[in-house]
């Protein structure tokens, strides 16, 4: 009998998840930016880092991974 490590949930593509709610534009390097869906600021201060699988709003401070985004947007 072989024992294998249990794997967590499939990693979610941060760009696909966020892109359903935010229009993302190229920013510096591999980063993307858009208007934050949480604080409603008109300034595109919402940064997505696909290589790290994370997002962060420079205005309201909301951040995390694709799972955090999906949970927060559903509230």
OpenMM code with the backbone's topology and positions (N, CA, C; nanometers):
from openmm import Vec3, app, unit

residues = "UNK UNK UNK UNK UNK UNK UNK UNK UNK UNK UNK UNK UNK UNK UNK UNK UNK UNK UNK UNK UNK UNK UNK UNK UNK UNK UNK UNK UNK UNK UNK UNK UNK UNK UNK UNK UNK UNK UNK UNK UNK UNK UNK UNK UNK UNK UNK UNK UNK UNK UNK UNK UNK UNK UNK UNK UNK UNK UNK UNK UNK UNK UNK UNK UNK UNK UNK UNK UNK UNK UNK UNK UNK UNK UNK".split()
positions = [
    Vec3(0.0851, -0.1167, 0.0000),
    Vec3(0.0000, 0.0000, 0.0000),
    Vec3(0.0902, 0.1237, 0.0000),
    Vec3(0.0673, 0.2111, -0.0936),
    Vec3(0.1478, 0.3330, -0.0994),
    Vec3(0.0683, 0.4499, -0.0439),
    Vec3(0.1391, 0.5363, 0.0197),
    Vec3(0.0760, 0.6551, 0.0778),
    Vec3(0.1189, 0.7753, -0.0043),
    Vec3(0.0239, 0.8532, -0.0447),
    Vec3(0.0558, 0.9741, -0.1202),
    Vec3(0.0060, 1.0957, -0.0427),
    Vec3(0.0742, 1.2047, -0.0616),
    Vec3(0.0332, 1.3286, 0.0062),
    Vec3(-0.0973, 1.3782, -0.0546),
    Vec3(-0.1859, 1.4193, 0.0312),
    Vec3(-0.3122, 1.4754, -0.0181),
    Vec3(-0.2841, 1.6120, -0.0790),
    Vec3(-0.3417, 1.6352, -0.1915),
    Vec3(-0.3208, 1.7643, -0.2557),
    Vec3(-0.4376, 1.8549, -0.2235),
    Vec3(-0.4092, 1.9815, -0.2163),
    Vec3(-0.5133, 2.0799, -0.1894),
    Vec3(-0.5942, 2.1031, -0.3146),
    Vec3(-0.6819, 2.2008, -0.3099),
    Vec3(-0.7624, 2.2315, -0.4277),
    Vec3(-0.6755, 2.2812, -0.5424),
    Vec3(-0.7234, 2.2620, -0.6623),
    Vec3(-0.6512, 2.3098, -0.7805),
    Vec3(-0.6224, 2.4585, -0.7664),
    Vec3(-0.5004, 2.5003, -0.7984),
    Vec3(-0.4756, 2.6444, -0.7962),
    Vec3(-0.5616, 2.7126, -0.9023),
    Vec3(-0.6181, 2.8264, -0.8680),
    Vec3(-0.7055, 2.8978, -0.9607),
    Vec3(-0.6257, 3.0071, -1.0288),
    Vec3(-0.6534, 3.0286, -1.1551),
    Vec3(-0.5870, 3.1319, -1.2326),
    Vec3(-0.6389, 3.2681, -1.1874),
    Vec3(-0.5526, 3.3457, -1.1228),
    Vec3(-0.5920, 3.4743, -1.0666),
    Vec3(-0.6448, 3.5688, -1.1743),
    Vec3(-0.5855, 3.5676, -1.2923),
    Vec3(-0.6292, 3.6572, -1.3997),
    Vec3(-0.7691, 3.6188, -1.4475),
    Vec3(-0.7974, 3.4903, -1.4583),
    Vec3(-0.9299, 3.4454, -1.5023),
    Vec3(-1.0360, 3.4795, -1.3987),
    Vec3(-1.0047, 3.4602, -1.2707),
    Vec3(-1.1011, 3.4859, -1.1645),
    Vec3(-1.1282, 3.6352, -1.1518),
    Vec3(-1.0226, 3.7157, -1.1416),
    Vec3(-1.0380, 3.8604, -1.1263),
    Vec3(-1.0953, 3.9220, -1.2535),
    Vec3(-1.0524, 3.8708, -1.3685),
    Vec3(-1.0967, 3.9248, -1.4975),
    Vec3(-1.2459, 3.9145, -1.5222),
    Vec3(-1.3156, 3.8311, -1.4472),
    Vec3(-1.4610, 3.8219, -1.4592),
    Vec3(-1.5297, 3.9443, -1.3986),
    Vec3(-1.4566, 4.0175, -1.3126),
    Vec3(-1.5156, 4.1299, -1.2398),
    Vec3(-1.4444, 4.2632, -1.2614),
    Vec3(-1.3208, 4.2573, -1.3087),
    Vec3(-1.2381, 4.3771, -1.3233),
    Vec3(-1.1771, 4.3788, -1.4623),
    Vec3(-1.1809, 4.4944, -1.5282),
    Vec3(-1.1108, 4.5103, -1.6550),
    Vec3(-0.9643, 4.5347, -1.6225),
    Vec3(-0.8795, 4.4410, -1.6625),
    Vec3(-0.7371, 4.4490, -1.6310),
    Vec3(-0.6585, 4.5044, -1.7489),
    Vec3(-0.5645, 4.5933, -1.7169),
    Vec3(-0.4785, 4.6553, -1.8171),
    Vec3(-0.3335, 4.6247, -1.7819),
    Vec3(-0.2451, 4.6176, -1.8826),
    Vec3(-0.1032, 4.5954, -1.8522),
    Vec3(-0.0481, 4.7082, -1.7651),
    Vec3(0.0383, 4.6720, -1.6743),
    Vec3(0.1052, 4.7682, -1.5867),
    Vec3(0.2549, 4.7442, -1.6033),
    Vec3(0.3343, 4.7578, -1.5015),
    Vec3(0.4781, 4.7355, -1.5128),
    Vec3(0.5110, 4.5870, -1.5046),
    Vec3(0.6105, 4.5465, -1.5806),
    Vec3(0.6518, 4.4066, -1.5786),
    Vec3(0.5376, 4.3150, -1.6174),
    Vec3(0.5157, 4.2123, -1.5359),
    Vec3(0.4066, 4.1180, -1.5643),
    Vec3(0.2796, 4.1545, -1.4890),
    Vec3(0.2793, 4.2666, -1.4205),
    Vec3(0.1630, 4.3069, -1.3403),
    Vec3(0.0516, 4.3642, -1.4268),
    Vec3(-0.0694, 4.3473, -1.3759),
    Vec3(-0.1879, 4.4024, -1.4405),
    Vec3(-0.2557, 4.4943, -1.3389),
    Vec3(-0.3327, 4.5914, -1.3870),
    Vec3(-0.4025, 4.6794, -1.2945),
    Vec3(-0.5431, 4.7073, -1.3422),
    Vec3(-0.6253, 4.7517, -1.2493),
    Vec3(-0.7633, 4.7861, -1.2800),
    Vec3(-0.8238, 4.8628, -1.1640),
    Vec3(-0.9522, 4.8918, -1.1748),
    Vec3(-1.0247, 4.9626, -1.0695),
    Vec3(-1.0725, 4.8598, -0.9667),
    Vec3(-1.0495, 4.8879, -0.8407),
    Vec3(-1.0840, 4.7942, -0.7334),
    Vec3(-1.2355, 4.7756, -0.7223),
    Vec3(-1.2824, 4.6506, -0.7224),
    Vec3(-1.4259, 4.6254, -0.7072),
    Vec3(-1.4718, 4.6358, -0.5615),
    Vec3(-1.3783, 4.6486, -0.4684),
    Vec3(-1.4127, 4.6513, -0.3268),
    Vec3(-1.4274, 4.7929, -0.2728),
    Vec3(-1.3383, 4.8844, -0.3109),
    Vec3(-1.3453, 5.0192, -0.2539),
    Vec3(-1.4102, 5.1194, -0.3490),
    Vec3(-1.4282, 5.0828, -0.4752),
    Vec3(-1.4981, 5.1694, -0.5681),
    Vec3(-1.4199, 5.2917, -0.6131),
    Vec3(-1.2921, 5.2964, -0.5836),
    Vec3(-1.2090, 5.4085, -0.6259),
    Vec3(-1.2045, 5.4142, -0.7783),
    Vec3(-1.2074, 5.5341, -0.8341),
    Vec3(-1.2021, 5.5504, -0.9796),
    Vec3(-1.0591, 5.5377, -1.0320),
    Vec3(-0.9623, 5.5376, -0.9418),
    Vec3(-0.8211, 5.5264, -0.9789),
    Vec3(-0.7857, 5.3778, -0.9915),
    Vec3(-0.7179, 5.3383, -1.0998),
    Vec3(-0.6815, 5.1968, -1.1144),
    Vec3(-0.5672, 5.1575, -1.0195),
    Vec3(-0.6011, 5.1362, -0.8932),
    Vec3(-0.5026, 5.1029, -0.7907),
    Vec3(-0.5061, 4.9551, -0.7528),
    Vec3(-0.5785, 4.8751, -0.8286),
    Vec3(-0.5945, 4.7322, -0.8026),
    Vec3(-0.4901, 4.6584, -0.8863),
    Vec3(-0.3940, 4.5948, -0.8210),
    Vec3(-0.2812, 4.5306, -0.8893),
    Vec3(-0.2949, 4.3786, -0.8815),
    Vec3(-0.2741, 4.3117, -0.9952),
    Vec3(-0.2744, 4.1654, -1.0012),
    Vec3(-0.1354, 4.1206, -1.0453),
    Vec3(-0.0800, 4.0250, -0.9720),
    Vec3(0.0521, 3.9701, -1.0040),
    Vec3(0.0338, 3.8233, -1.0429),
    Vec3(0.0167, 3.7957, -1.1728),
    Vec3(-0.0093, 3.6584, -1.2164),
    Vec3(0.0998, 3.5587, -1.1765),
    Vec3(0.2250, 3.6001, -1.1801),
    Vec3(0.3341, 3.5091, -1.1459),
    Vec3(0.3264, 3.4633, -1.0003),
    Vec3(0.2714, 3.5475, -0.9144),
    Vec3(0.2572, 3.5137, -0.7729),
    Vec3(0.1167, 3.4648, -0.7397),
    Vec3(0.0226, 3.4852, -0.8315),
    Vec3(-0.1154, 3.4433, -0.8086),
    Vec3(-0.1853, 3.5288, -0.7047),
    Vec3(-0.1496, 3.6586, -0.6985),
    Vec3(-0.2053, 3.7454, -0.5953),
    Vec3(-0.2620, 3.8745, -0.6530),
    Vec3(-0.3432, 3.9418, -0.5692),
    Vec3(-0.3956, 4.0737, -0.6019),
    Vec3(-0.3810, 4.1615, -0.4788),
    Vec3(-0.3797, 4.2937, -0.5003),
    Vec3(-0.3715, 4.3885, -0.3893),
    Vec3(-0.4220, 4.5242, -0.4353),
    Vec3(-0.5057, 4.5864, -0.3540),
    Vec3(-0.5515, 4.7221, -0.3818),
    Vec3(-0.4667, 4.8193, -0.3012),
    Vec3(-0.4072, 4.9145, -0.3698),
    Vec3(-0.3225, 5.0129, -0.3034),
    Vec3(-0.4047, 5.1155, -0.2258),
    Vec3(-0.5339, 5.1231, -0.2492),
    Vec3(-0.6221, 5.2178, -0.1793),
    Vec3(-0.6794, 5.1575, -0.0509),
    Vec3(-0.7528, 5.0467, -0.0643),
    Vec3(-0.8217, 4.9905, 0.0524),
    Vec3(-0.7436, 4.8793, 0.1222),
    Vec3(-0.6389, 4.8269, 0.0574),
    Vec3(-0.5561, 4.7250, 0.1202),
    Vec3(-0.6049, 4.5821, 0.1032),
    Vec3(-0.7178, 4.5631, 0.0375),
    Vec3(-0.7707, 4.4271, 0.0149),
    Vec3(-0.6700, 4.3513, -0.0704),
    Vec3(-0.6431, 4.2265, -0.0343),
    Vec3(-0.5478, 4.1482, -0.1114),
    Vec3(-0.5601, 4.0007, -0.0809),
    Vec3(-0.4885, 3.9211, -0.1572),
    Vec3(-0.4890, 3.7773, -0.1365),
    Vec3(-0.4717, 3.7027, -0.2670),
    Vec3(-0.5206, 3.5797, -0.2684),
    Vec3(-0.5106, 3.4968, -0.3888),
    Vec3(-0.6491, 3.4848, -0.4543),
    Vec3(-0.6599, 3.3988, -0.5526),
    Vec3(-0.7855, 3.3849, -0.6271),
    Vec3(-0.9003, 3.3384, -0.5375),
    Vec3(-0.8712, 3.2516, -0.4433),
    Vec3(-0.9741, 3.2038, -0.3521),
    Vec3(-1.0237, 3.3170, -0.2622),
    Vec3(-0.9303, 3.3985, -0.2119),
    Vec3(-0.9689, 3.5140, -0.1303),
    Vec3(-1.0539, 3.6112, -0.2108),
    Vec3(-1.0164, 3.6345, -0.3365),
    Vec3(-1.0921, 3.7263, -0.4204),
    Vec3(-1.2337, 3.6754, -0.4420),
    Vec3(-1.2467, 3.5480, -0.4759),
    Vec3(-1.3787, 3.4899, -0.5026),
    Vec3(-1.4676, 3.4978, -0.3778),
    Vec3(-1.4108, 3.4735, -0.2617),
    Vec3(-1.4883, 3.4807, -0.1375),
    Vec3(-1.5294, 3.6242, -0.1065),
    Vec3(-1.4385, 3.7185, -0.1260),
    Vec3(-1.4677, 3.8588, -0.0961),
    Vec3(-1.5688, 3.9189, -0.1931),
    Vec3(-1.5617, 3.8805, -0.3183),
    Vec3(-1.6524, 3.9379, -0.4199),
    Vec3(-1.7944, 3.8837, -0.4010),
    Vec3(-1.8079, 3.7658, -0.3408),
    Vec3(-1.9393, 3.7049, -0.3181),
    Vec3(-2.0094, 3.7588, -0.1937),
    Vec3(-1.9393, 3.8364, -0.1136),
    Vec3(-2.0001, 3.8906, 0.0095),
    Vec3(-2.1012, 3.9953, -0.0206),
] * unit.nanometer
topology = app.Topology()
chain = topology.addChain("A")
for resn in residues:
    res = topology.addResidue(resn, chain)
    for name in ("N", "CA", "C"):
        topology.addAtom(name, app.Element.getBySymbol(name[0]), res)
